[in-house]
Structures are given as structure tokens and as C-alpha cells.
Amino acid sequence: MERFKKIYKQGVLEVVEIWVDTETGVNYIFHRYGDAAGFTPLLDKDGKPIVTPQ
């Protein structure tokens, strides 16, 4: 089983994706624009990681 699973994708040139860690349930956001990209935990309004129940 793969560690990360992509659950959402938007865009072509400017890409936004949401990935879930299948072991912890933590959601991550990936953003790519041109040659730059970033991958970071997706946080709720209180600054806590969003967790998808496994």
C-alpha cells in the first residue's frame, strides 16, 4: 500500500492537490506554480492538522 494517496487535484499550470498520509490520516496540501512547489500539512482554523479517519 502506498504511504500517500491523492484525494483532490485542481489546475494544470498552477496545481493544487490534497494528499492524505495513509498511516496517520494527516492531510497535506501541495501547490505548484511553474518551477516552484511546496508540500505542507493542511491546517484547520485553530492551526491543528486536518486528519481523515482511517
C-alpha positions in Angstrom: 0.0 0.0 0.0 1.3 3.5 -0.8 2.0 5.9 2.0 0.3 8.9 0.4 -3.0 9.0 -1.5 -4.0 12.0 -3.7 -7.7 12.8 -3.0 -8.0 16.2 -4.8 -6.5 17.9 -7.8 -7.2 21.3 -9.4 -5.4 23.2 -12.2 -2.9 22.5 -14.9 -0.3 25.3 -14.9 -1.0 26.3 -11.3 -1.7 23.0 -9.5 -3.2 22.5 -6.0 -3.5 18.9 -4.6 -4.6 17.4 -1.3 -2.8 14.3 -0.2 -3.6 12.0 2.8 -1.0 10.1 4.7 -2.5 6.6 4.8 -0.7 5.7 8.1 -1.6 8.8 10.2 -4.6 10.3 8.3 -2.9 13.7 8.2 -3.9 15.8 5.2 -1.3 17.7 3.2 -1.6 20.4 0.6 0.7 20.5 -2.4 1.0 23.7 -4.5 3.0 24.0 -7.7 3.3 27.1 -9.9 5.8 26.9 -12.7 9.1 25.6 -11.3 8.3 26.3 -7.6 6.4 23.9 -5.4 5.6 23.2 -1.7 4.1 20.4 0.4 2.9 21.2 3.9 0.3 19.9 6.4 -3.3 21.2 5.8 -4.3 23.1 9.0 -7.7 24.0 10.4 -8.7 27.4 11.7 -7.1 26.6 15.1 -3.7 25.6 13.5 -4.2 21.9 14.0 -3.6 19.4 11.2 -6.7 18.1 9.5 -6.9 14.3 9.9 -9.0 12.0 7.8 -10.2 8.9 9.9 -8.6 5.7 8.5 
